[in-house]
């Protein structure tokens, strides 16, 4: 039976590069999305051939016109929650033993949150979401691996630390809930967007 598998990489582990295109209209994150051939923090080992096959399958879907969407934080299960979508994967490829990806930040409420954070210098990591079989002999080797998507996650403050979910943190922070509601209701309104940006910057300063 296939297991639900999540593997987190910090900003530095993913060697993440943030770049803009089209005169700053589009923002991208690019880097390692999943590591092959090494034992990770979850004590699992993804053989390079498994990573390569999964990356090629996902890239074929993207090339065929399928939109691979990703979310903020660690959603439960393999389903994509549209209200939490922040980006789409535009490309995946292999470089050495690792699977790399390029994420395009979307102009959704959660995408605007990620964009504001990145432009403010916040270091965000990535977390692959997929399924596969984990050997029961203690080796932790994964087989029949399939990548569903790659999500954007907060940078752990120390080794072994779990990231605070950004969305829930906002919902429970003064001004955060109002900013999210406003962003959903008045997209395209410059004055409202300015208010949201200022509110989020204040919240971001407390997240770091």
C-alpha positions in Angstrom: 0.0 0.0 0.0 1.3 3.4 -1.0 2.3 5.8 1.8 1.7 9.6 1.9 5.2 11.1 1.8 6.4 14.6 2.6 10.0 15.7 2.6 11.0 19.2 3.8 14.0 21.1 2.5 15.1 24.5 4.0 16.0 27.5 1.8 19.7 26.6 2.1 19.2 22.8 1.6 17.2 23.5 -1.5 19.8 26.0 -2.8 16.8 28.2 -3.6 17.2 31.0 -6.0 14.5 33.7 -6.2 14.3 35.5 -9.6 11.9 37.8 -11.4 10.9 38.1 -15.0 8.9 40.4 -17.2 10.0 43.6 -15.5 9.2 42.1 -12.1 5.7 41.1 -12.9 6.4 37.4 -12.3 8.4 35.9 -9.4 9.9 32.5 -9.4 11.6 30.2 -6.9 14.0 27.6 -8.3 16.1 24.9 -6.6 16.2 21.4 -5.3 12.7 19.9 -4.6 13.7 16.4 -3.6 17.1 14.8 -2.8 18.0 11.4 -4.2 20.4 8.7 -2.9 20.8 10.1 0.7 19.1 9.3 4.0 17.0 12.3 4.8 15.6 13.8 8.1 12.7 11.4 7.9 15.1 8.4 7.7 13.9 7.6 4.1 16.1 7.0 1.1 14.9 7.8 -2.4 16.9 5.9 -5.0 18.1 8.2 -7.8 16.2 6.1 -10.4 13.0 6.6 -8.5 13.5 10.4 -8.3 14.3 10.5 -12.0 11.3 8.6 -13.1 8.9 10.6 -10.9 10.4 13.9 -12.1 10.1 12.9 -15.7 6.5 11.8 -15.2 5.6 15.1 -13.6 7.5 17.1 -16.3 5.6 15.2 -19.0 2.3 16.2 -17.4 3.4 19.9 -17.3 4.6 19.7 -21.0 1.2 18.2 -21.9 -0.6 21.3 -20.5 -1.5 20.0 -17.0 -1.3 22.6 -14.3 0.6 21.4 -11.3 -0.4 23.7 -8.4 1.3 24.0 -5.0 0.2 25.4 -1.6 1.6 27.2 1.4 2.6 25.1 4.3 1.8 21.4 5.0 -1.7 20.5 3.9 -3.1 17.1 5.0 -3.4 14.5 2.2 -2.7 14.7 -1.5 -5.6 16.9 -2.6 -4.9 20.4 -3.8 -6.9 23.1 -1.8 -7.5 25.9 -4.3 -7.9 28.5 -1.5 -4.4 27.8 -0.4 -2.7 27.7 -3.8 0.3 30.0 -4.0 2.3 28.8 -7.1 2.5 26.5 -10.0 5.3 24.3 -11.0 6.5 25.3 -14.5 9.3 22.8 -14.9 11.1 19.9 -13.2 14.4 18.3 -14.1 17.3 16.2 -12.8 20.7 17.5 -11.9 23.0 14.9 -10.5 21.0 12.8 -7.9 18.5 15.5 -7.2 15.2 16.6 -8.6 15.0 20.4 -9.3 11.9 22.5 -9.9 10.9 26.0 -10.9 7.9 27.5 -9.1 6.0 30.5 -10.5 4.4 32.5 -7.7 0.7 33.2 -8.6 -1.3 36.4 -7.9 -3.6 34.5 -5.4 -4.0 35.6 -1.8 -1.5 33.0 -0.7 0.7 33.8 -3.6 0.7 37.5 -2.7 1.8 36.5 0.8 4.7 34.4 -0.5 5.7 37.2 -2.9 5.7 39.8 -0.1 7.7 37.6 2.1 10.3 36.8 -0.6 10.7 40.5 -1.6 11.1 41.3 2.1 14.0 38.9 2.4 12.2 36.0 4.2 13.8 32.7 3.4 11.2 30.1 2.5 11.9 26.4 2.0 10.0 23.7 -0.1 8.3 20.5 0.8 7.6 17.7 -1.8 4.3 15.9 -1.5 3.8 12.5 -3.0 3.2 8.8 -2.5 5.3 5.6 -2.5 6.2 2.4 -0.8 8.7 2.4 2.1 10.6 -0.8 2.7 9.8 -2.6 5.9 13.3 -4.0 6.4 14.5 -0.8 8.2 16.5 0.5 5.2 13.9 3.2 4.5 14.2 2.8 0.8 11.3 4.2 -1.2 9.9 2.5 -4.3 7.0 3.3 -6.7 7.5 7.0 -5.9 5.2 9.6 -7.4 5.5 13.4 -6.9 2.1 15.1 -6.6 3.4 18.6 -6.1 5.9 20.8 -4.2 4.7 23.2 -1.5 6.3 26.4 -0.1 7.0 26.2 3.6 8.5 28.4 6.4 12.2 28.2 7.2 12.9 26.2 10.4 14.6 28.3 13.0 16.8 25.4 14.1 17.6 21.8 13.0 14.7 19.6 13.8 12.3 22.5 14.3 8.9 22.3 12.7 7.8 25.4 10.8 4.8 27.4 12.1 2.1 27.2 9.5 2.0 30.6 7.8 -1.7 30.6 7.0 -2.8 29.6 10.6 -0.3 32.0 12.1 -1.9 34.8 10.0 -5.4 33.8 11.0 -4.4 34.0 14.7 -2.4 37.2 14.5 -4.0 40.6 14.9 -4.7 42.1 11.5 -3.8 38.9 9.7 -7.4 37.6 9.3 -8.6 41.1 8.1 -5.7 41.2 5.6 -6.7 37.8 4.2 -10.4 38.7 3.9 -9.5 42.0 2.2 -7.2 40.3 -0.3 -10.0 38.0 -1.4 -12.6 40.7 -1.7 -10.8 43.5 -3.3 -8.2 42.1 -5.7 -7.1 44.8 -8.1 -7.9 47.7 -5.8 -4.5 49.5 -5.4 -5.4 51.1 -2.1 -6.6 47.9 -0.6 -3.5 46.1 -1.9 -1.3 48.7 -0.3 -3.1 48.2 3.0 -2.6 44.4 2.7 1.1 44.8 1.9 1.7 47.0 5.0 -0.3 44.6 7.2 1.6 41.6 5.9 5.0 43.3 6.4 4.1 44.0 10.0 3.1 40.3 10.5 6.2 39.0 8.6 8.5 40.9 11.0 7.1 38.8 13.8 7.4 35.5 11.9 11.1 35.8 11.4 
